[in-house]
Amino acid sequence: MMWALVGSIAFAATPCTAVVGTTAWTDDGIVESATVVVAGERVVALSTSAADVRLDGEGRVQWRGHTCLQIDGEGTHTTPGFVEVSSQLGVTEVDLESKTRTYDAGGDPMRASVRVADAYNPRSTLIPIQRVEGVTEAIVQPRGGFISGYAAGVQLAGASQAEAVLSWEAAMHVGGLEGGSLAGTLASLSEMLDDARNLRRRSDDMRSVMAASVSGASRADLNALYPVLDGRVPMLVSADRASSMEAWLRFADREGVRLIISGASEGWLIAEQLAQAKVPVIVDPLVYGPGGFDQMQARAENPALLAEAGVRVILSTFETHNARNLKQIAGNAVRGGMTPEAAVTAITRTASESFGLPSGHLQVGERASLVVWSGQPLSFASHPRHVFIGGEQVSLESRQTRLLDAYRTLPGTPPALP
């Protein structure tokens, strides 16, 4: 397939960076020998035409009259930044130290009004560790309670919440009833949604509405459910068993709400229903056998079969400290039959779009959260050479790289063998 100028947008005297000669994993397919130009926070041009790129005497790229910093992209692959959707990044530091965990608001199990973004720490030492491996955005999920509250969408850059938080209300996280009764969870959730509808219709008679409340949820929690009722924010629920997912699909249709299902280990059994309902699913390709009674029909081909059926598949590590392993997780989906293109889409565009984040694309005019890889992006041997978040090239240094540099050579270290 021959590619010429894919597109460009005008920009003024904004400093620009050009990745020259890279293989670009764009929204429209893989483009070889491409030049990707970033200015401001956007991808401003994408071209394979040598006539559009000229080097000056100092090795800088001249792009339509503008001088850009040049990155030699020969042999590299450039993808959108990876998105981990199942983490507690920024709201936990040490799992076994409760004082470093702020993802569980505690108290009343009805916590719809809680926003985990208010507890997000953009200076967490865990964030650079994930960024070094190409993870540029994340969905931070709250935990605990029947309804845990709003998950947040964040970029792994910025020194303040205002800079880092992309979405304060990315999804409403449902934890469910203790004991695992799905029937009870669905009944209680229906009652809570009915109470929210009644409060919205009769806000002038709030006292009588609250007195007649069935769920016992507070006014603030019921108000917080309005975006869910309107379909503006999805409900994030967990289900692995096929029959449980069927029940959630009926619930969503009856209540008129959007769903994202996390787990979906037996999703391949009802792939057509999930595709018809247009419900995204978050899956772990390493769940490829019975890990419990809810996963008896789990199989390695699950992500591939779901994608083939037209389901919007998102891949996840389901980890915080090791969200950086997202590349390997996607590689295992390929091992199970998914195409590399579909696997990359599952951790970039589909992940971002499902949660309403302004990332996940390599296309002119889109926000420039990009990773320039040393080789094929899902290869175990490749690594990020450059990472852009919101158009800014970020440091590839972390606590771990600093420790490596500090202790690589110690007094008394034997000289290297000839």
Summary of the structure (lengths in Angstrom):
residues: 418
radius of gyration: 23.2
end to end distance: 48.6
largest distance: 84.8
contacts: 1454
relative contact order: 0.15
helix: 30%
strand: 26%
